[in-house]
Structure formats: C-alpha cells, structure tokens
Amino acid sequence: YNIVTAFTIEPYSPQFGPDSPNKLVMSPIRGILTTEGFALPDPNKPDRLSVWFSGGKIECGEPKDSHEFEVWKYIFGSCNAGASPSIGRRPSQSERLLSKRRTFREGAFVLAAKLMLGASGFNDGMDENTGEMKYSFSRPIGGHGKTYVDILHLDDNVRVMRGHAGTIYAFSRIGEGAT
C-alpha cells in the first residue's frame, strides 16, 4: 500500500522569524510525499492488519517548466552554488551552509536510521530532471502490535478502518470494480 500526502511549502513571512528555512520561497510550492508499505494479517486478531513501512519518495507537485520547480530544485538539489531563482542573486555563505549542513542531532538520527532500519537513498540527492528523492528501509518500520489498522467494516464497495493512533480511514471502490 502507498499513502500519498500532498503538502505545501509556504512562502516566507516575517512571522516565521529570522531563522526560517524558507526565506527563498516567494510563492507556495506544492509537493507530494509517498510512503510505501505493506500490510499483513495480525496473527492474534482476525480483524487487524499489521502495517510495515518500507520506504517512499518526495517530489515536487509543480509543473516541470515552472518557476516553483526551479526553486524546488534549488532548495533540495545537490548543488546550490548558483544564483537563487527566487531572489535573483547568489546566496550568502551562511544561506548555503544553512540549507545543506546537518546539525549534530540530525546526523545522529541519520546514523541511527542507517544502523537500525537499514535506511538508504536519502543521501543520494535529488533527481535533477524530476525533482524526486527516494528512500528505503531494508528493515521496515512497524509490525505486529506497533503499527496496525483494525477493520471496522468491509463489503464489496466500502472499507472502514481505525489506525493504531485512533484515526478513522474510509475507502470506497470507484470505477469498473464498483458493484
């Protein structure tokens, strides 16, 4: 199963404070986060599916020929030494360092993800043509008793589930498979 989440990087506003990471964003930029995973029947509860997350990707939701896509590539790309498409000048050294350097804490999280989850791909950078970044886990997150959905209702057209955190999910079949 894939969970697709749309999000927006909002334009900079002084209310975000002087250290806001989105100072170069002048108009909203839409993005798409896809979380990949799979579900298996729980061995102890017949109406429960255990969910495992195995990877995903983040990509720009703007047209490839748009100004917003160029800003996306500048923010997430592997090389940001050229002129910024949003401010029309080369960023200062502190702006470049701010956008690329990890804090000690972030570095510790990356190391933990590599060691504990077998995480890979997140340091490979962005595909400059598509604006897409991918990651994967060789030891998926979740599993029996940790991440699950309980099936509350299931018929030929509708499935209603409650997640382990209490979120209700409702799905309806559309198209040719609908009865």
Backbone torsions as a table, in degrees:
resi	resn	phi	psi	omega
1	TYR	NA	145.4	174.3
2	ASN	-117.8	138.4	173.7
3	ILE	-108.5	119.6	-177.7
4	VAL	-107.3	125.2	-178.1
5	THR	-123.2	124.0	174.9
6	ALA	-88.5	141.5	178.0
7	PHE	-143.3	166.9	179.0
8	THR	-130.7	131.9	170.3
9	ILE	-88.0	114.2	-175.6
10	GLU	-77.5	150.2	176.7
11	PRO	-64.7	155.1	179.2
12	TYR	-59.8	143.4	174.2
13	SER	-140.7	139.3	178.7
14	PRO	-54.5	-26.5	180.0
15	GLN	-64.9	-18.0	177.9
16	PHE	-75.2	-14.4	178.5
17	GLY	95.9	165.5	-175.0
18	PRO	-69.4	-18.6	-178.5
19	ASP	-101.4	17.0	-178.8
20	SER	-59.7	132.1	-179.1
21	PRO	-75.2	-6.9	-177.0
22	ASN	-108.4	34.8	179.7
23	LYS	-61.8	-25.9	-177.6
24	LEU	-86.4	-6.6	-177.3
25	VAL	-89.4	116.4	-177.4
26	MET	-104.2	-18.9	175.0
27	SER	-140.5	154.4	-176.8
28	PRO	-55.9	142.4	176.7
29	ILE	-122.6	120.7	179.5
30	ARG	-84.3	141.5	177.1
31	GLY	-135.4	165.6	-179.8
32	ILE	-131.7	126.1	176.2
33	LEU	-109.8	122.4	177.6
34	THR	-112.8	119.5	177.3
35	THR	-102.6	122.6	-177.8
36	GLU	-98.6	144.7	179.5
37	GLY	-170.2	-174.1	177.8
38	PHE	-147.2	161.0	-178.7
39	ALA	-125.9	140.5	178.1
40	LEU	-127.8	148.4	176.5
41	PRO	-59.4	136.6	176.9
42	ASP	-72.4	133.3	-176.7
43	PRO	-70.0	-16.8	-175.7
44	ASN	-107.5	-19.7	-177.7
45	LYS	-130.0	118.0	-173.5
46	PRO	-67.1	-26.0	-179.3
47	ASP	-99.7	23.6	-177.5
48	ARG	-124.1	138.6	172.4
49	LEU	-112.9	129.0	173.5
50	SER	-83.6	135.4	-175.6
51	VAL	-110.1	134.8	178.9
52	TRP	-123.6	130.9	178.2
53	PHE	-101.1	127.9	-172.0
54	SER	-117.8	-3.7	179.6
55	GLY	157.7	-160.9	178.3
56	GLY	165.6	-167.7	178.7
57	LYS	-154.5	158.9	173.8
58	ILE	-127.6	136.5	-177.1
59	GLU	-146.0	158.5	178.7
60	CYS	-76.0	137.3	179.0
61	GLY	-98.1	9.6	-179.7
62	GLU	-96.3	155.8	176.1
63	PRO	-57.3	143.5	-175.7
64	LYS	-64.9	-19.7	179.7
65	ASP	-99.2	13.6	-176.9
66	SER	-92.9	159.2	174.7
67	HIS	-61.8	-38.8	-179.8
68	GLU	-61.8	-36.5	177.3
69	PHE	-64.9	-38.2	176.9
70	GLU	-64.3	-39.5	177.2
71	VAL	-65.5	-42.9	176.9
72	TRP	-54.9	-49.8	-179.4
73	LYS	-62.0	-36.8	179.2
74	TYR	-65.6	-43.8	-177.9
75	ILE	-68.6	-46.7	-172.2
76	PHE	-100.4	-8.5	-175.9
77	GLY	-70.6	167.9	-176.5
78	SER	-79.4	-17.5	-178.7
79	CYS	-134.8	116.5	-179.3
80	ASN	-121.2	33.4	-177.1
81	ALA	-82.9	-15.1	-178.3
82	GLY	-80.2	-174.0	179.7
83	ALA	-67.3	140.5	177.7
84	SER	-71.8	131.3	179.1
85	PRO	-68.4	-18.9	-177.3
86	SER	-93.6	-30.6	-177.3
87	ILE	-110.9	-5.5	172.9
88	GLY	69.9	16.9	178.0
89	ARG	-143.2	164.2	173.6
90	ARG	-67.4	136.3	177.0
91	PRO	-69.2	155.2	176.7
92	SER	-68.9	164.6	179.2
93	GLN	-58.8	-40.1	-179.4
94	SER	-66.8	-35.2	176.9
95	GLU	-65.4	-40.9	178.8
96	ARG	-65.3	-44.4	-179.7
97	LEU	-65.3	-39.9	179.9
98	LEU	-60.1	-37.2	-175.7
99	SER	-81.6	-14.5	-173.6
100	LYS	-120.3	-25.8	-174.4
101	ARG	-86.4	138.5	175.1
102	ARG	-89.9	146.8	172.0
103	THR	-73.9	168.4	177.1
104	PHE	-58.2	-42.8	-179.4
105	ARG	-63.2	-43.9	178.0
106	GLU	-61.9	-41.4	177.5
107	GLY	-61.4	-38.5	178.1
108	ALA	-65.1	-40.6	177.7
109	PHE	-63.9	-40.2	178.7
110	VAL	-62.8	-45.9	179.0
111	LEU	-61.5	-43.8	178.6
112	ALA	-62.2	-41.0	179.1
113	ALA	-63.2	-40.8	178.6
114	LYS	-64.6	-46.3	-175.5
115	LEU	-73.5	-44.4	-172.6
116	MET	-87.5	-32.7	-173.7
117	LEU	-111.2	-8.4	-174.4
118	GLY	67.8	33.8	-176.2
119	ALA	-66.4	140.0	176.2
120	SER	-150.1	163.0	175.8
121	GLY	95.4	-30.0	-173.9
122	PHE	-70.7	-17.7	176.1
123	ASN	-97.5	1.1	-177.3
124	ASP	-76.7	-10.2	179.7
125	GLY	84.6	-175.6	-175.3
126	MET	-99.0	143.1	170.0
127	ASP	-70.5	114.5	-174.4
128	GLU	-64.6	-23.7	-179.5
129	ASN	-81.6	-37.5	-175.0
130	THR	-105.0	-17.7	-176.0
131	GLY	74.7	19.0	-174.4
132	GLU	-100.6	141.1	173.9
133	MET	-126.9	133.5	-177.2
134	LYS	-119.2	156.0	174.0
135	TYR	-147.2	158.9	177.5
136	SER	-148.6	161.1	177.3
137	PHE	-122.8	124.7	176.1
138	SER	-78.8	-19.1	172.8
139	ARG	-120.7	92.9	-172.8
140	PRO	-56.5	154.5	178.0
141	ILE	-88.1	141.9	174.5
142	GLY	113.1	-150.1	176.1
143	GLY	115.6	-176.3	-174.5
144	HIS	-55.9	123.8	176.2
145	GLY	84.3	-11.9	-178.2
146	LYS	-105.3	-55.2	-178.7
147	THR	-126.2	119.6	-174.9
148	TYR	-155.4	166.7	170.3
149	VAL	-130.9	137.7	174.4
150	ASP	-97.8	131.6	179.1
151	ILE	-83.2	115.9	-178.8
152	LEU	-92.2	-34.5	-179.6
153	HIS	-151.4	138.5	179.2
154	LEU	-148.5	122.0	171.0
155	ASP	-140.6	-167.5	-175.7
156	ASP	-66.2	-21.5	-174.6
157	ASN	-119.2	-21.4	-172.4
158	VAL	-133.4	140.3	171.5
159	ARG	-132.7	128.4	177.5
160	VAL	-121.1	129.6	-177.7
161	MET	-134.2	155.5	173.0
162	ARG	-117.6	126.4	178.8
163	GLY	-77.8	168.0	-177.3
164	HIS	-61.5	-22.0	178.7
165	ALA	-96.4	3.7	176.5
166	GLY	99.2	-4.3	179.6
167	THR	-68.7	135.4	177.9
168	ILE	-95.9	130.4	177.8
169	TYR	-116.3	130.7	176.7
170	ALA	-124.4	128.3	-179.0
171	PHE	-124.3	141.0	174.0
172	SER	-127.8	143.0	179.6
173	ARG	-79.5	133.4	177.0
174	ILE	-126.3	161.7	177.2
175	GLY	86.2	-152.0	-172.9
176	GLU	-62.9	-30.1	-177.3
177	GLY	-78.1	-10.5	-178.0
178	ALA	-69.8	140.7	177.8
179	THR	-107.0	NA	NA
